[in-house]
Amino acid sequence: MAGILAWFWNERFWLPHNVTWADLKNTDEATFPQAEDLYLACPLAFCIFMIRLVFERWLLPSQPKPRFQ
């Protein structure tokens, strides 16, 4: 498994020349996005979807669909 992960996260593929994964660590001067930042994305998307669902079903007045002749 370690060999597969090493192959997948190869610096030569993902990063430009003269940049390593160590360069992307957070320091006092610079903050970079981390993989842990994505943990909030799915629950937040679910909450937004539920708010939209509630809004469309119960808060909007039902409007008849236009009929074209």
C-alpha distances in whole Angstrom, upper triangle without the diagonal:
4,5,5,6,9,10,11,12,14,18,20,19,19,22,25,26,27,25,22,19,22,25,24,24,27,30,33,35,32,30,27,25,22,19,21,24,23,23,27,27,26,29,31,31,32,35,36,36,38,41,41,41,44,46,46,47,49,51,52,55,54,56,57,56,58,60,60,63
4,5,5,6,9,10,11,12,15,17,17,18,20,23,24,24,22,19,17,18,22,21,21,24,27,31,32,29,27,25,24,20,18,20,23,23,23,27,27,27,30,32,32,33,36,37,37,39,42,42,43,45,47,48,49,51,52,53,56,56,57,59,57,59,61,62,65
4,5,5,6,9,10,11,14,16,15,17,19,22,22,23,21,18,17,19,22,22,22,26,29,32,33,31,29,26,25,22,20,23,25,25,25,29,29,29,32,34,34,35,38,39,39,41,43,44,44,47,49,49,50,53,53,54,57,57,58,60,58,60,62,62,65
4,5,5,6,9,10,14,15,14,15,18,21,22,23,21,19,17,20,22,22,22,26,29,32,33,30,28,25,23,21,18,21,24,22,23,27,26,26,29,31,31,32,35,36,36,38,40,41,41,44,45,46,47,49,50,51,54,54,55,56,54,56,58,58,61
4,5,5,6,8,12,14,13,13,16,19,20,21,19,16,14,16,19,18,19,22,25,29,29,26,24,21,20,17,15,17,20,19,20,24,24,24,27,28,28,30,32,33,34,36,38,39,39,42,43,44,45,47,48,49,52,52,53,55,53,55,57,58,61
4,6,5,6,9,11,11,12,14,17,18,18,16,13,12,15,17,17,18,21,24,28,28,26,24,21,20,18,16,19,22,21,23,26,26,27,30,31,31,33,35,36,36,39,41,41,42,45,46,47,48,50,51,52,55,55,56,57,56,58,60,60,63
4,6,5,9,10,9,11,14,16,17,19,17,15,14,17,19,19,20,24,27,30,30,27,26,23,22,20,18,21,23,22,24,27,27,27,30,32,31,33,36,36,36,39,41,41,42,45,46,46,48,50,51,51,55,54,55,57,55,56,58,58,61
4,6,9,10,9,9,12,16,17,19,17,14,13,16,18,17,19,22,25,29,29,26,24,20,19,17,15,18,20,19,21,24,23,24,27,28,28,29,32,33,33,35,37,37,38,41,42,43,44,47,47,48,51,51,52,53,51,53,55,55,58
4,6,9,8,7,10,13,15,16,13,11,9,13,15,13,15,18,22,25,25,22,21,17,16,14,13,16,18,18,20,23,22,23,26,27,27,29,32,32,33,35,37,37,39,41,42,43,45,47,47,48,51,51,52,53,52,53,55,56,59
4,6,6,7,8,11,12,13,12,10,9,13,14,14,16,20,23,26,26,23,22,19,18,17,16,20,21,21,23,26,25,27,30,31,30,33,35,35,36,39,40,40,42,45,45,46,48,50,50,51,54,54,55,56,54,56,58,58,61
4,5,5,5,8,9,10,8,6,7,10,11,12,14,18,20,24,23,20,20,16,17,16,16,19,21,21,24,26,26,27,30,31,31,33,35,35,36,39,41,41,42,45,46,46,48,50,50,51,54,54,55,56,55,56,58,58,61
4,6,6,7,7,9,9,9,10,13,14,14,17,21,23,27,25,23,22,19,20,19,19,23,24,24,26,29,28,30,33,33,33,35,38,37,38,41,43,42,44,47,47,48,50,52,52,52,56,56,56,57,55,57,59,58,61
4,6,8,10,12,11,11,12,15,16,15,18,21,24,28,26,23,22,19,19,18,18,22,22,22,25,27,26,27,31,31,30,33,35,35,35,38,40,39,41,44,44,44,47,49,49,49,52,52,53,54,52,53,55,55,58
4,7,10,12,10,9,10,13,13,12,15,18,21,24,23,20,19,15,15,15,14,18,19,18,21,24,22,24,27,27,27,30,32,32,32,35,37,36,38,41,41,42,44,46,46,46,50,50,50,52,50,51,53,53,56
4,7,8,6,7,8,11,10,10,14,17,19,22,21,18,17,14,14,15,16,19,19,20,23,25,24,26,29,29,29,32,34,33,34,37,38,38,40,43,43,44,46,48,48,48,51,52,52,54,52,53,55,55,58
4,6,6,8,11,13,12,12,16,18,20,23,21,18,19,16,17,18,19,22,22,23,26,28,27,29,32,32,31,35,36,36,37,40,41,40,43,45,45,46,48,50,50,50,53,53,54,55,53,54,56,56,59
4,6,8,12,13,12,14,17,20,21,24,22,20,20,18,20,20,22,25,25,26,29,31,30,33,36,35,35,38,40,39,40,44,44,44,46,49,49,49,52,54,53,53,57,57,57,59,57,58,60,60,63
4,7,10,11,9,12,15,18,18,21,19,18,19,17,19,20,22,25,25,26,29,31,31,33,36,36,36,39,41,40,42,45,45,45,48,50,50,51,53,55,55,55,58,59,59,61,59,60,63,62,66
4,7,8,6,8,12,14,16,19,17,15,16,14,15,16,18,21,21,23,26,28,27,30,33,32,33,36,37,37,38,41,42,42,44,47,47,48,50,52,51,52,55,56,56,58,56,58,60,60,63
4,5,5,7,10,13,15,18,17,15,15,13,15,15,16,19,20,21,24,26,26,29,31,31,32,35,36,36,38,40,41,42,44,46,46,47,50,52,51,52,55,56,56,58,57,58,61,61,64
4,5,5,7,11,13,17,17,14,14,11,12,11,13,15,17,18,20,23,23,25,28,28,29,32,33,33,35,37,38,39,41,43,44,45,47,49,48,49,53,53,54,56,55,57,59,59,63
4,5,6,9,11,14,15,13,13,11,13,12,14,17,18,20,22,24,25,28,30,30,31,34,35,35,37,39,40,41,43,45,46,47,49,51,50,51,55,56,57,59,57,59,62,62,66
4,6,9,10,13,12,10,11,10,12,13,15,17,18,20,23,25,25,28,30,30,31,34,35,35,37,39,40,41,43,45,45,46,49,50,49,50,54,55,56,58,56,58,61,61,65
4,6,9,12,12,9,8,6,9,9,12,14,14,16,19,21,21,24,26,26,27,30,31,31,33,35,36,37,39,41,41,43,45,46,46,47,50,51,52,54,53,55,57,58,61
4,6,10,11,9,8,7,9,9,12,13,14,16,18,20,21,24,26,26,27,30,31,31,33,35,36,37,39,41,41,43,45,47,46,47,51,52,53,55,54,56,59,60,63
4,7,8,6,5,6,9,9,12,13,13,16,18,19,21,24,25,24,26,29,29,30,32,34,35,36,38,40,40,42,44,45,44,45,49,51,52,54,53,55,58,59,63
4,5,5,6,9,12,13,16,16,16,20,21,22,24,27,28,28,30,32,32,33,36,37,37,39,41,42,43,45,47,48,47,48,52,53,54,57,56,58,61,62,66
4,6,8,11,14,15,19,19,18,22,23,24,26,29,29,28,31,34,33,34,37,38,38,39,42,43,43,45,48,48,47,48,52,54,55,58,57,59,62,63,67
4,7,10,14,16,19,20,19,22,24,25,26,30,30,29,31,34,34,34,37,39,38,39,42,43,43,45,48,48,47,48,52,53,54,57,56,58,61,62,65
4,7,10,12,16,17,16,19,21,22,23,26,27,26,28,31,31,31,34,36,35,36,39,41,40,42,45,46,44,45,49,50,51,54,53,55,58,59,62
4,7,9,13,13,12,15,18,18,19,23,24,22,24,27,27,27,30,32,32,33,36,37,37,39,42,42,41,42,46,47,48,51,50,52,55,56,60
4,6,10,11,10,13,16,16,17,20,22,21,22,26,26,26,28,31,31,32,34,36,36,38,40,41,40,41,45,46,47,49,48,50,53,54,57
4,7,8,7,9,12,13,13,17,18,18,19,22,23,23,25,27,27,28,31,33,33,34,37,38,37,38,42,43,44,46,45,47,50,51,54
4,5,6,8,10,12,13,16,17,17,19,21,22,23,25,27,28,29,31,33,33,35,37,38,38,39,43,44,45,47,46,48,51,52,56
4,5,6,8,11,11,13,15,16,17,19,21,22,23,25,26,28,29,31,32,33,35,37,37,38,42,42,44,46,45,47,49,50,54
4,5,6,8,10,12,13,14,16,18,19,20,22,24,25,26,28,30,31,32,34,35,35,37,40,41,43,45,44,47,50,51,54
4,6,7,8,11,12,12,14,16,17,18,20,22,22,24,26,27,28,30,32,33,33,34,38,39,40,43,42,44,47,48,52
4,5,5,8,10,10,11,14,15,16,17,19,21,22,23,25,26,28,30,31,31,32,36,36,38,40,39,42,44,46,49
4,6,7,8,9,11,12,14,15,17,18,20,21,23,24,26,27,29,30,30,32,35,36,38,40,40,42,45,47,50
4,6,6,6,9,10,11,12,14,16,17,18,20,21,23,24,26,27,27,29,32,33,35,38,37,40,43,44,48
4,6,5,6,9,10,11,12,14,15,16,18,20,21,22,24,26,26,27,31,31,33,35,34,37,40,41,45
4,5,5,6,9,10,11,12,14,15,16,18,20,21,22,24,25,26,29,30,32,34,33,36,38,40,44
4,5,5,6,9,10,11,12,14,15,17,18,20,21,22,23,24,28,29,31,33,33,36,39,41,44
4,5,5,6,9,10,11,12,14,15,16,18,20,21,21,23,26,27,29,32,31,34,37,39,43
4,5,5,6,9,10,11,12,14,15,16,18,20,20,21,25,25,27,29,29,31,34,36,39
4,5,5,6,9,10,10,12,14,15,16,18,19,20,24,24,26,28,28,31,34,36,39
4,5,5,6,9,10,11,12,14,15,16,16,18,22,23,25,28,28,31,34,36,40
4,5,5,6,9,10,10,12,14,15,15,16,20,21,23,26,26,28,31,33,37
4,5,5,6,9,10,11,12,14,15,15,19,19,21,24,23,26,29,31,35
4,5,5,6,8,10,11,12,13,14,18,18,21,23,24,27,30,32,36
4,5,5,6,9,10,11,10,12,16,17,20,22,23,26,29,32,35
4,6,5,6,9,10,10,11,14,15,17,20,20,23,26,28,32
4,5,5,6,8,10,10,13,14,16,18,19,22,25,28,31
4,6,5,6,7,9,12,13,16,19,20,23,26,29,33
4,6,6,5,6,10,11,14,17,18,21,24,27,31
4,6,6,6,9,9,11,14,15,18,21,24,27
4,6,7,8,8,11,14,15,19,21,25,28
4,6,8,9,12,15,17,21,24,27,30
4,6,9,12,15,17,20,24,27,30
4,6,8,12,14,17,20,23,27
4,6,10,12,15,18,22,25
4,7,9,12,15,19,22
4,6,9,12,15,19
4,6,9,12,15
4,6,10,13
4,6,10
4,6
4
